[in-house]
Structure formats: C-alpha cells, structure tokens
Amino acid sequence: MSIQEIEKEVIEEFEMFDDWMDKYNYIIDLGKKLTPLDLQFKTEKNLVTGCQSNVWLHATLENGNIHFQADSDALIPKGIVAILLRVLSGHSPDELLHADMGFIKAIGLEEHLSPNRANGLLSMVEKMKKIALSFKAQQN
C-alpha cells in the first residue's frame, strides 16, 4: 500500500469522530497499542529533539524499505508517533522523502495540538526524513 493510500485511510478514520476529545482518545488508544521499544534502542541517538516528552525513534533498512520502531513516555506523543509509523514505515527512502504528509493538516492535527506538541510532531517527521536521507545515501 502506498503512503498516499495509508494517509487516505487515516483521514477517513479521523472523519468518523465528531469532536476532538474523541480524536484525542483515539490517538491515545493508538499509542497504547504501539509495541514498546526495546530498552537498547532508548538511546540519546534515537531521541527526537524538539519534543516536550521523550520520544525515541529507531529505524532499520530491510530489502530497500525503512522500518521504524518508536516509543514515548507520554500518551499523546506515543499515539502521534504510532500514526507516523503506520504511514511511513515499510517504504523506501525515496517514497518517504517525497511524502507530502498532507494527512496531518487534513485531520486537523497541527491546529489541535498545543504549540509544544505541534513542534514535537514536526520534529518527529523531520527526524524520520533525515533517517530516510541517510539510508538513501548508504544505498548510493
């Protein structure tokens, strides 16, 4: 499934909710379902800078596709990173680098997050794209 197809699914899921309290609860539930990151990957190197909470992001390149694992010590950031993993994990560095991430605006995530959480979201996306760029350079 392409990144755009997954983004469309996420948008449709968020459209099922009438208000933002329900959407926040959905985000929290997604975070609770996220597989915990092994302690060996909760390192300074994997820490996302710019997040108010601790968010760790670990990536591997397998068969030309990036596979992300992540965790956070706070529920909403953990849910947000779970959404990002769903959209971006399992795709090539090029696909990830060209993803416009329009679903973030479409579901209203940026405008309904506190400024600190919105900055954290952008930092997560930025780190994922930097990882993709690094893997792309290794492939060449």
C-alpha positions in Angstrom: 0.0 0.0 0.0 1.4 3.4 -0.9 1.9 6.3 1.6 -0.9 8.2 -0.1 -3.3 5.2 0.3 -2.4 4.9 4.0 -2.8 8.7 4.5 -6.3 8.4 3.0 -7.2 5.6 5.4 -6.0 7.7 8.4 -8.1 10.7 7.2 -11.2 8.5 6.8 -10.7 7.1 10.3 -10.4 10.6 11.8 -13.5 11.7 9.9 -15.6 9.1 11.9 -15.2 11.3 15.1 -17.3 14.3 15.6 -15.2 16.2 18.1 -11.6 16.5 19.1 -12.0 14.8 22.5 -12.9 11.6 20.6 -9.9 12.1 18.3 -7.6 12.6 21.3 -8.9 9.4 22.8 -8.3 7.6 19.5 -4.7 8.9 19.4 -4.2 7.7 23.0 -5.6 4.3 22.1 -3.2 4.0 19.1 -0.3 4.9 21.4 -1.4 2.2 23.9 -1.3 -0.4 21.1 2.2 0.6 20.0 4.7 -2.2 20.6 7.1 -0.9 23.3 10.6 -0.1 22.0 13.3 -2.4 23.4 15.4 -0.6 26.0 18.6 -1.0 24.0 17.1 1.5 21.4 16.1 4.1 24.0 19.3 6.0 23.5 20.3 9.6 23.1 20.9 9.0 19.4 17.3 7.8 18.9 15.8 10.6 21.0 13.8 13.1 19.0 14.9 16.6 19.8 12.3 19.3 19.9 9.7 17.2 21.7 8.4 18.2 25.1 8.2 14.5 26.0 10.8 11.8 25.4 10.2 10.2 22.0 12.6 7.6 20.7 12.8 6.6 17.0 14.7 3.6 15.8 15.0 2.6 12.2 16.4 -0.3 10.1 16.7 -0.7 6.3 15.4 -4.1 5.1 15.1 -5.0 1.5 15.2 -1.4 0.5 12.5 -0.3 2.9 12.7 1.6 6.1 11.1 0.0 9.2 10.6 2.3 12.2 10.0 1.4 15.8 9.2 4.1 18.3 8.1 4.8 21.9 7.3 7.7 24.1 6.9 8.3 27.8 3.7 10.3 27.2 0.4 9.1 25.8 -0.4 11.7 23.1 3.1 11.8 21.6 3.1 8.0 21.6 -0.2 8.0 19.7 1.1 10.6 17.2 4.3 8.6 16.5 2.2 5.4 16.1 0.3 7.2 13.3 3.5 8.3 11.7 4.9 4.8 11.9 1.8 3.5 10.2 2.1 5.9 7.4 5.8 5.9 6.8 7.2 2.6 8.0 7.8 -0.1 5.3 8.5 2.3 2.5 11.7 3.2 0.5 13.8 6.2 1.4 12.7 7.9 -1.8 9.0 7.3 -1.0 9.4 8.7 2.5 11.4 11.7 1.2 8.7 12.6 -1.3 5.7 12.1 1.1 3.9 15.4 1.5 2.4 14.4 4.8 -0.8 16.2 3.8 -2.9 14.0 6.1 -1.5 15.9 9.1 -3.3 19.0 8.0 -6.3 17.1 6.7 -7.1 15.5 10.0 -6.5 18.9 11.8 -3.7 17.5 14.0 -1.4 20.6 13.9 -4.1 23.0 14.7 -5.5 21.0 17.7 -2.2 20.3 19.3 -0.5 22.6 21.8 2.4 24.6 20.3 4.9 22.3 22.0 3.2 19.2 20.8 2.9 20.6 17.3 6.7 21.3 17.4 7.2 17.7 18.6 5.2 16.4 15.7 7.3 18.4 13.2 10.4 17.2 14.9 9.3 13.5 14.6 8.6 14.0 10.8 11.9 15.8 10.4 13.9 13.0 12.1 12.1 10.3 10.0 13.0 12.2 6.8 16.7 12.7 8.0 16.9 8.9 8.6 15.5 8.3 5.1 18.1 10.7 3.6 20.8 8.8 5.5 19.6 5.4 4.2 19.3 6.8 0.7 23.0 8.0 0.9 24.0 4.5 2.0 22.2 2.9 -0.9 24.1 5.0 -3.5 
